[in-house]
Amino acid sequence: MLANEMVIPTETGFVKGVKGPGLTTWRGIPYGRNTGGKYRFRAPRPAKKWDGIRDCSMFGEVAVQPTYSWTDKVRGSEDCLNLDIVRPDSTEKLPVVVYLHGGSYIMGSSSEKALRGYDLVKNMNVVYVSINFRLGALGYLDLRSVGEDCVANPALHDQLLALRWVQKNIAGFGGDPENITLMGESAGAAAVVTLMCVPAAHGLFHRAIVQSAPIASVHSTVQSKFWARELIYRMALPRETTLKELRQEDAADLVRAGQSMMWRSGELLQLNSCYGPTVDGSLLPDHPLSMFEQGLQMRIPLIIGTNDGETSFSKAF
């Protein structure tokens, strides 16, 4: 990669970045297609190819999610499978850091000011990739008890698709596909640990850093069925509601219903969070704690830490 080159070829088309002081960033690069409508709750599809040069100077859509406000306002889009890349101005082939944002599996984005990676890139001399993926009821709820035409872990599938995209394309941005560190904080850190226990993720990253990972928040099949019923109840829909009917509902209403069941069900007092990855026996064979205990996780270097002020409300501002 040339120091002044902002147009990069990827497997789906050319992308043009934007210059910053000492670095270049490409924002909102799609790695997957729209997950709305009939594709809601299903595994993601790779991004379509495009002609010409795609302008990647603006951040992409964030996942559908609630906002910190006195209203029930919802932001984001189901067409949210995009990522951002930042690298310093140099001709070096550099290590890669892929970052998964936190937010209790219900909020967050790649474009949060604290997560844009500019200082990390300058200080650590790396190529930085930050990912958007589905959240809440649209990403971390297993609805297989409602119908078989879905996957247990939509968000986990999104993260896998993004990691495959990075593996195939990051060399064009001057990154080393054989030197990728997967990093996350809070729910993002738990996602990193979960991916270490996903056989399909083997070889897609080579080191891991987890900050304040709530790894106990993993659902069993019984929990998943409970939360699927609760979502339908909070949507004020009949118990026999189908996946097809849920796909016809407004995404914002599903998010609001998901917020209602999280705060009003009383289950948080039992540490039974409504959102998290599900042990489905295939993509995620067992609870990550059990897999680590048996030595079945990826055998890669792992740094674990806890952040000071992890649950501070001020993080949102």
PALOVO-804720 format. One record per residue (C-alpha): x, y negated, z; residue in three letters. Coordinates in steps of 0.05 Angstrom, whole numbers, padded with zeros to 5 digits, always signed. Example, Ala and Ser with C-alpha at 12.3 -4.5 7.8 and 13.67 -1.06 7.14 Angstrom:
% PALOVO-804720
+00246+00090+00156ALA+00273+00021+00143SER
END
This chain:
% PALOVO-804720
+00000+00000+00000MET+00026-00069-00019LEU+00027-00123+00034ALA-00020-00168-00007ASN-00065-00115-00034GLU-00138-00119-00011MET-00171-00074-00064VAL-00165-00001-00046ILE-00191+00061-00083PRO-00232+00111-00043THR-00267+00175-00065GLU-00332+00136-00073THR-00306+00072-00105GLY-00261+00011-00097PHE-00267-00032-00034VAL-00241-00103-00025LYS-00221-00128+00044GLY-00210-00196+00075VAL-00146-00228+00101LYS-00134-00248+00173GLY-00072-00274+00209PRO-00021-00219+00198GLY-00073-00165+00180LEU-00125-00142+00130THR-00194-00114+00148THR-00245-00076+00107TRP-00315-00080+00139ARG-00378-00040+00129GLY-00349+00015+00085ILE-00404+00067+00076PRO-00385+00138+00092TYR-00457+00164+00091GLY-00525+00148+00061ARG-00588+00121+00092ASN-00613+00167+00149THR-00684+00139+00149GLY-00749+00167+00122GLY-00748+00240+00103LYS-00674+00243+00123TYR-00687+00223+00196ARG-00662+00275+00246PHE-00625+00312+00191ARG-00551+00321+00179ALA-00520+00261+00143PRO-00505+00259+00069ARG-00439+00232+00042PRO-00441+00162+00013ALA-00459+00153-00061LYS-00407+00131-00110LYS-00410+00060-00136TRP-00383+00024-00197ASP-00338-00036-00194GLY-00307-00065-00131ILE-00348-00066-00067ARG-00341-00129-00025ASP-00323-00107+00046CYS-00315-00174+00078SER-00378-00169+00122MET-00393-00120+00178PHE-00444-00066+00161GLY-00511-00052+00194GLU-00509-00025+00265VAL-00550+00035+00287ALA-00622+00022+00309VAL-00618+00004+00383GLN-00648-00038+00439PRO-00621-00106+00459THR-00605-00137+00526TYR-00665-00184+00532SER-00731-00195+00568TRP-00768-00171+00507THR-00772-00103+00472ASP-00733-00129+00412LYS-00697-00077+00371VAL-00639-00089+00323ARG-00603-00048+00271GLY-00620-00002+00213SER-00623+00072+00197GLU-00576+00056+00140ASP-00518+00050+00189CYS-00466+00101+00170LEU-00408+00054+00157ASN-00339+00041+00185LEU-00287-00015+00191ASP-00212-00010+00178ILE-00158-00058+00201VAL-00083-00054+00186ARG-00024-00101+00193PRO+00007-00135+00133ASP+00064-00088+00117SER+00083-00032+00069THR+00093+00020+00124GLU+00057+00086+00128LYS+00026+00081+00198LEU-00007+00125+00250PRO-00083+00121+00252VAL-00129+00106+00311VAL-00203+00124+00302VAL-00248+00092+00354TYR-00317+00115+00378LEU-00355+00060+00415HIS-00391+00069+00481GLY-00460+00047+00503GLY-00493+00105+00540SER-00510+00138+00473TYR-00563+00084+00461ILE-00525+00019+00444MET-00460-00006+00414GLY-00427-00016+00346SER-00361-00018+00310SER-00364-00094+00304SER-00367-00111+00378GLU-00316-00166+00389LYS-00277-00125+00440ALA-00273-00065+00392LEU-00252-00097+00327ARG-00180-00074+00338GLY-00142-00136+00317TYR-00097-00140+00378ASP-00087-00065+00379LEU-00065-00065+00306VAL-00016-00122+00318LYS+00013-00095+00383ASN+00015-00020+00367MET+00028-00024+00291ASN-00027+00025+00271VAL-00084+00031+00222VAL-00149+00023+00262TYR-00217+00053+00243VAL-00281+00039+00282SER-00345+00077+00266ILE-00420+00066+00269ASN-00464+00127+00280PHE-00536+00142+00300ARG-00557+00129+00372LEU-00613+00144+00422GLY-00674+00181+00398ALA-00649+00180+00327LEU-00579+00208+00342GLY-00576+00242+00409TYR-00642+00279+00415LEU-00652+00352+00395ASP-00720+00359+00363LEU-00715+00430+00339ARG-00772+00450+00386SER-00816+00403+00345VAL-00794+00433+00278GLY-00736+00470+00248GLU-00723+00418+00193ASP-00672+00379+00233CYS-00604+00386+00268VAL-00592+00388+00343ALA-00537+00336+00341ASN-00547+00282+00288PRO-00495+00234+00317ALA-00444+00289+00324LEU-00454+00306+00250HIS-00445+00232+00234ASP-00379+00230+00271GLN-00355+00292+00235LEU-00373+00262+00167LEU-00335+00199+00185ALA-00274+00237+00207LEU-00275+00276+00141ARG-00279+00210+00104TRP-00219+00184+00142VAL-00180+00247+00128GLN-00192+00241+00053LYS-00185+00166+00045ASN-00141+00135+00098ILE-00076+00145+00059ALA-00100+00092+00010GLY-00100+00042+00068PHE-00029+00061+00089GLY-00051+00109+00143GLY-00022+00177+00157ASP-00076+00231+00153PRO-00031+00278+00192GLU-00025+00229+00250ASN-00095+00211+00274ILE-00113+00195+00346THR-00187+00197+00364LEU-00203+00148+00419MET-00266+00126+00456GLY-00294+00094+00519GLU-00354+00114+00562SER-00403+00152+00517ALA-00352+00145+00461GLY-00301+00180+00504ALA-00351+00235+00518ALA-00361+00241+00443ALA-00286+00250+00435VAL-00284+00307+00486VAL-00345+00338+00453THR-00311+00337+00385LEU-00251+00372+00416MET-00299+00430+00428CYS-00330+00430+00358VAL-00295+00482+00314PRO-00314+00443+00251ALA-00272+00384+00275ALA-00207+00424+00281HIS-00152+00390+00241GLY-00190+00324+00232LEU-00151+00290+00289PHE-00087+00307+00325HIS-00088+00270+00391ARG-00143+00243+00436ALA-00152+00186+00486ILE-00214+00183+00530VAL-00232+00126+00576GLN-00285+00137+00630SER-00317+00197+00597ALA-00385+00220+00627PRO-00375+00290+00599ILE-00428+00322+00644ALA-00483+00289+00601SER-00494+00349+00556VAL-00562+00380+00544HIS-00583+00452+00548SER-00639+00480+00504THR-00688+00473+00562VAL-00670+00400+00572GLN-00676+00386+00498SER-00747+00414+00496LYS-00766+00372+00556PHE-00741+00308+00524TRP-00773+00323+00457ALA-00841+00331+00491ARG-00828+00267+00531GLU-00813+00227+00468LEU-00878+00248+00435ILE-00916+00231+00499TYR-00884+00162+00503ARG-00902+00151+00430MET-00975+00165+00450ALA-00978+00220+00397LEU-01013+00288+00401PRO-00971+00345+00430ARG-00976+00382+00363GLU-00941+00324+00326THR-00894+00348+00271THR-00826+00324+00248LEU-00859+00299+00184LYS-00904+00255+00226GLU-00847+00230+00269LEU-00810+00211+00206ARG-00868+00167+00186GLN-00864+00127+00251GLU-00827+00061+00254ASP-00756+00069+00278ALA-00763+00011+00326ALA-00823+00045+00359ASP-00782+00108+00370LEU-00727+00067+00403VAL-00778+00032+00448ARG-00809+00099+00467ALA-00740+00126+00481GLY-00725+00068+00527GLN-00790+00080+00563SER-00776+00153+00576MET-00705+00137+00599MET-00726+00086+00652TRP-00796+00110+00672ARG-00791+00185+00673SER-00752+00186+00739GLY-00703+00236+00711GLU-00643+00189+00718LEU-00649+00198+00793LEU-00634+00272+00780GLN-00576+00252+00734LEU-00616+00282+00677ASN-00603+00230+00622SER-00649+00236+00561CYS-00592+00227+00512TYR-00529+00267+00498GLY-00502+00323+00454PRO-00538+00390+00456THR-00505+00458+00463VAL-00534+00488+00400ASP-00491+00551+00397GLY-00464+00533+00328SER-00436+00463+00319LEU-00425+00458+00394LEU-00417+00530+00419PRO-00418+00515+00494ASP-00415+00460+00545HIS-00348+00423+00538PRO-00331+00434+00611LEU-00339+00509+00601SER-00299+00508+00537MET-00242+00470+00570PHE-00244+00519+00629GLU-00236+00577+00580GLN-00183+00542+00539GLY-00227+00542+00477LEU-00221+00467+00462GLN-00172+00438+00411MET-00101+00447+00436ARG-00078+00375+00424ILE-00047+00321+00468PRO-00101+00287+00511LEU-00097+00224+00554ILE-00154+00214+00605ILE-00166+00151+00645GLY-00219+00112+00681THR-00232+00038+00667ASN-00236-00013+00723ASP-00305-00046+00721GLY-00333+00009+00676GLU-00406-00004+00693THR-00401-00079+00697SER-00460-00113+00665PHE-00414-00169+00642SER-00386-00123+00589LYS-00447-00139+00547ALA-00428-00212+00538PHE
END
